[in-house]
Structures are given as C-alpha cells and as structure tokens.
Amino acid sequence: MNPTEEIDSLIAKHPDWRGAKLAEMRAIIRGVDPGIVEEWKWMGAPVWELDGILIAGNIFKTKVKLGFMYGALIADPDGLFNGELGGNQRRSVEFAEGDEVDEESFKTLVRAAIAYNRAKPAKARSKKQTAE
C-alpha cells in the first residue's frame, strides 16, 4: 500500500472517536498547503512532510497524538502543545475523547512548522559561512 492507503487503513481500523479525530486532523493538516505529502514511517506512523518532516501522528489506546518534529522551536501563541513538553525539539498536540481543536490555531502551528522547515537550509548556510 502507498502512504495514503496506509493512513486510510489505520483510520478504518479505529472506527471510534480516535479514527474520526485522526481523519479530522489529517484533513486540517492537508488543507494548510497543497505541497504537504503524506508518508508512512517508523513501522506504522502517519507522517506529513513539506521540506522535511512536519508532523508524525498516531492513535493510542486513550489518545490521538500529533507530534511536531520541531515543535520546541516554533511559536505556539495559542498554547495548543500539551505533550512532549520536556525535550529540546519535539512538542505534540494530544487529544482525548471529546477534545475539540481550534482549527485556525492548529493551522497556525502547521504554517509555523512549514516556515521552520523552509528556513533550515538558510540557517545551515549561515552557520557554515560564520565558521569560515
């Protein structure tokens, strides 16, 4: 199966609120930018990429988790990050049954992740130039 089919299958295997929440969040993520590509990585995780990994998602027993690869390095003006808060790189938005999302705030996070990914090569170049 291709990545989109894998994600479809994961959602179908969870016909409860978790599959519905992942489907909802997937639609929001994909709606932010037409260049976002779905991947299937790490032995069974949906991943959304644009100029690098943006978000890795998954369904757990009591939650749906969307981990932003560089969440610690992007602004979260509306305080959506509620998981993986201790590390230096990743942050996640985790949903329990009944949790709603502020769609515009979530889209803002996705746009910030895209902007971060697009800026990474420029940062790497500037560090290299500074070292020379």
C-alpha positions in Angstrom: 0.0 0.0 0.0 1.1 3.6 -0.5 1.2 6.0 2.5 -2.2 7.5 1.9 -3.7 4.0 1.8 -1.8 3.0 5.0 -3.3 6.1 6.8 -6.8 5.3 5.4 -6.4 1.8 6.8 -5.2 3.0 10.2 -8.3 5.2 10.4 -10.6 2.4 9.3 -9.1 0.1 12.0 -10.3 2.6 14.6 -14.0 3.2 13.9 -14.4 5.0 17.2 -13.6 8.6 18.1 -9.8 8.1 17.6 -10.2 7.3 13.9 -12.6 10.2 13.5 -10.2 12.6 15.2 -7.2 11.5 13.2 -9.2 11.8 10.0 -10.3 15.3 11.1 -6.8 16.4 11.9 -5.4 14.9 8.7 -7.9 17.0 6.7 -6.8 20.1 8.5 -3.1 19.4 8.0 -3.5 18.6 4.3 -5.7 21.8 3.9 -2.9 24.1 5.0 -0.7 23.7 1.9 -1.2 21.6 -1.2 2.5 20.7 -1.1 2.1 18.6 2.1 2.9 15.0 1.4 1.7 12.0 3.4 4.3 9.4 4.3 4.2 6.2 6.4 7.3 5.7 8.6 8.7 4.1 11.6 6.9 0.8 11.3 3.4 2.3 11.2 3.1 6.0 11.8 1.4 8.6 9.5 3.8 11.5 8.8 3.1 14.7 7.0 6.1 16.4 5.2 6.9 19.6 3.4 10.5 20.5 3.0 11.1 17.9 5.8 9.0 16.3 8.4 6.3 18.5 9.9 4.1 16.1 12.0 4.1 12.5 13.0 0.8 11.2 14.2 -0.6 8.1 15.7 -3.5 6.5 17.5 -3.1 5.2 21.1 -5.4 3.5 23.5 -6.7 6.7 25.1 -5.5 9.5 22.8 -4.6 10.7 19.3 -1.2 12.3 19.2 0.2 14.7 16.6 3.9 15.3 17.2 5.6 18.3 15.6 9.1 17.4 14.8 10.5 20.9 15.7 7.7 22.0 18.0 10.0 23.3 20.6 11.5 25.7 18.0 8.2 27.2 16.7 5.8 29.7 18.3 2.7 28.3 19.9 0.8 31.6 20.5 -2.5 29.8 21.5 -0.9 27.2 23.7 -2.0 24.1 21.8 1.0 22.0 22.7 0.1 19.7 25.6 2.5 16.8 25.2 6.2 16.0 24.9 7.0 19.3 26.6 10.2 18.2 28.3 12.5 17.8 25.3 14.5 20.2 23.3 12.9 19.6 19.9 9.5 17.9 19.8 6.2 19.1 21.0 2.8 17.4 20.5 -0.9 18.1 20.5 -2.7 15.3 22.1 -6.4 14.6 22.0 -8.5 12.6 24.4 -12.1 11.6 23.7 -14.3 14.7 23.4 -11.4 17.1 22.9 -12.0 19.8 20.3 -9.4 21.7 18.3 -9.3 25.3 17.4 -8.8 24.8 13.7 -7.2 28.2 12.9 -4.8 27.9 15.8 -3.8 24.4 14.7 -3.3 25.7 11.1 -1.1 28.4 12.5 1.1 25.7 14.1 1.3 23.8 10.8 2.3 27.0 9.0 5.0 27.7 11.6 6.4 24.2 11.1 6.5 24.7 7.3 8.2 28.1 7.8 10.8 26.5 10.1 11.5 23.7 7.7 11.9 26.2 4.8 14.3 28.3 6.9 16.5 25.3 8.0 18.8 25.4 4.9 19.3 29.1 5.3 20.3 28.6 8.9 22.7 25.8 8.0 24.3 28.0 5.3 24.7 31.0 7.7 26.4 28.8 10.3 28.8 27.4 7.7 29.6 30.9 6.4 30.2 32.1 10.0 32.6 29.2 10.6 34.7 30.1 7.5 
